[in-house]
Amino acid sequence: MNRLQGKRVLLTGASGGIGRAVLKQLSASGAEVVITGRDQPRLKMLAADAPEQIQTFAADLTDTANLDALLAFCQQQGGIDVLINNAGISQFSAAAGQQLTALINTNLLAPMLLTQLFLPMLKQRNGTILNVGSTFGSIGYAGFTGYCAAKFGLRGYTEALQRELADTDMRVLYLAPRATDTAINNTAVKALNRALKQGVDTPEQVANALIEQLISGKKRRFLGTAENIFVRLNALFPSVVDNALGGKLKQIKQHFIGTGVKNSAEV
Ligand SMILES: NC(=O)c1ccc[n+]([C@@H]2O[C@H](COP(=O)([O-])OP(=O)(O)OC[C@H]3O[C@@H](n4cnc5c(N)ncnc54)[C@H](OP(=O)(O)O)[C@@H]3O)[C@@H](O)[C@H]2O)c1
């Protein structure tokens, strides 16, 4: 795909920080977009900016009945050429307190099921799937056990599907943002990022990268220079990263244990 003009896109997590920035760019590119999230009034507000280009479908993606209804809605609207699996939740807490069902269902199972449901339509239209992963889909990080497990899974699923569809004209893409300034990160995560001097992107920077990737068709993209190096280092020499992160463990734990700060994102 060389341009997005007239393409039909399904964007999940459209009401979130990255989703809103992506929607803005998709609309400006002339794409027609079906947007989802759980909050219909928020979706309606977003659609009001370009009512002729944006259709809304409110749904909790962890409920499989909603996924079937979303497929039917998109079919009625004329189908889609691009599926962007962007919806996600996170939690920063000790492993014992992680809400694993919600983390896996939202970040991993929902995008896999949506992919399966939309695959026949996307194959017919030589379409594109773009899965939004994370740096934490390649680097296990203390305090994010459930989120890392889900995003590692999403990266594995995407890679397997890319290879399975390599003899078709469909494109399957994976984008791994680094820390980004959105509501998915609660005050404890934001404080940790500041303490560790972690580079943080704006949602607009991630949206620029995502649109670029949709146009270029680059299979995998990891945002952030240092993050890129860490991802490669972790794949080749995990003990080096064990040591680097081990040196920060006390600081990381201080941000989720006994600080009085609300530890987990609302999942
Ligand atoms: N921000 C970061 O630091 C960062 C870094 C790396 C990767 N990412 C990834 O980027 C993607 C977008 O995140 P963001 O930063 O934009 O987060 P965000 O602002 O919290 O937005 C999350 C979006 O997901 C939707 N969502 C959550 N649970 C849902 C469910 N059960 N059913 C339907 N929609 C649901 C939310 O909509 P409602 O709440 O209205 O339903 C919202 O639109 C996620 O996949 C995230 O893992 C983010």
The ligand as a MOL file (V3000), in Angstrom:
LIG
                    3D

  0  0  0     0  0            999 V3000
M  V30 BEGIN CTAB
M  V30 COUNTS 48 52 0 0 0
M  V30 BEGIN ATOM
M  V30 1 N 2.0480 4.4590 26.5100 0
M  V30 2 C 3.1040 3.6530 26.5850 0
M  V30 3 O 4.0410 3.8950 27.3750 0
M  V30 4 C 3.2000 2.4610 25.6640 0
M  V30 5 C 4.4650 1.8900 25.4400 0
M  V30 6 C 4.5530 0.7710 24.6180 0
M  V30 7 C 3.4140 0.2520 24.0440 0
M  V30 8 N 2.2100 0.8220 24.2690 0 CHG=1
M  V30 9 C 1.0240 0.2040 23.6610 0
M  V30 10 O 0.3300 1.1650 22.8760 0
M  V30 11 C -1.0600 0.8040 22.8170 0
M  V30 12 C -1.9040 2.0300 23.1080 0
M  V30 13 O -1.6830 2.4220 24.4460 0
M  V30 14 P -1.8580 3.9230 24.9890 0
M  V30 15 O -0.5620 4.3130 25.5640 0
M  V30 16 O -2.5010 4.7690 23.9850 0 CHG=-1
M  V30 17 O -2.8480 3.6340 26.2210 0
M  V30 18 P -4.2000 4.3450 26.6780 0
M  V30 19 O -4.1310 5.8120 26.4770 0
M  V30 20 O -4.4860 3.8380 28.0370 0
M  V30 21 O -5.2700 3.7440 25.6430 0
M  V30 22 C -5.6540 2.3980 25.6940 0
M  V30 23 C -6.8100 2.1910 24.7380 0
M  V30 24 O -7.2030 0.8110 24.7900 0
M  V30 25 C -8.6190 0.7470 24.9820 0
M  V30 26 N -8.9660 -0.4520 25.7310 0
M  V30 27 C -8.4170 -0.9020 26.8890 0
M  V30 28 N -9.0320 -2.0230 27.2970 0
M  V30 29 C -9.9950 -2.2890 26.3740 0
M  V30 30 C -10.9690 -3.3030 26.2380 0
M  V30 31 N -11.1040 -4.3000 27.1390 0
M  V30 32 N -11.7990 -3.2740 25.1770 0
M  V30 33 C -11.7050 -2.2850 24.2590 0
M  V30 34 N -10.7830 -1.2900 24.3280 0
M  V30 35 C -9.9530 -1.2930 25.3740 0
M  V30 36 C -8.9500 2.0210 25.7540 0
M  V30 37 O -10.2970 2.3960 25.5580 0
M  V30 38 P -11.3940 2.4860 26.7400 0
M  V30 39 O -10.6720 2.5540 28.0430 0
M  V30 40 O -12.2000 3.7040 26.4020 0
M  V30 41 O -12.1500 1.2320 26.5540 0
M  V30 42 C -8.0470 3.0200 25.0660 0
M  V30 43 O -8.6430 3.4750 23.8860 0
M  V30 44 C -1.2460 -0.3410 23.8130 0
M  V30 45 O -1.2710 -1.5730 23.1200 0
M  V30 46 C 0.0010 -0.2570 24.6740 0
M  V30 47 O 0.3460 -1.4930 25.2550 0
M  V30 48 C 2.0650 1.9340 25.0590 0
M  V30 END ATOM
M  V30 BEGIN BOND
M  V30 1 1 1 2
M  V30 2 2 2 3
M  V30 3 1 2 4
M  V30 4 1 4 5
M  V30 5 2 4 48
M  V30 6 2 5 6
M  V30 7 1 6 7
M  V30 8 2 7 8
M  V30 9 1 8 9
M  V30 10 1 8 48
M  V30 11 1 9 10
M  V30 12 1 9 46
M  V30 13 1 10 11
M  V30 14 1 11 12
M  V30 15 1 11 44
M  V30 16 1 12 13
M  V30 17 1 13 14
M  V30 18 2 14 15
M  V30 19 1 14 16
M  V30 20 1 14 17
M  V30 21 1 17 18
M  V30 22 2 18 19
M  V30 23 1 18 20
M  V30 24 1 18 21
M  V30 25 1 21 22
M  V30 26 1 22 23
M  V30 27 1 23 24
M  V30 28 1 23 42
M  V30 29 1 24 25
M  V30 30 1 25 26
M  V30 31 1 25 36
M  V30 32 1 26 27
M  V30 33 1 26 35
M  V30 34 2 27 28
M  V30 35 1 28 29
M  V30 36 1 29 30
M  V30 37 2 29 35
M  V30 38 1 30 31
M  V30 39 2 30 32
M  V30 40 1 32 33
M  V30 41 2 33 34
M  V30 42 1 34 35
M  V30 43 1 36 37
M  V30 44 1 36 42
M  V30 45 1 37 38
M  V30 46 2 38 39
M  V30 47 1 38 40
M  V30 48 1 38 41
M  V30 49 1 42 43
M  V30 50 1 44 45
M  V30 51 1 44 46
M  V30 52 1 46 47
M  V30 END BOND
M  V30 END CTAB
M  END
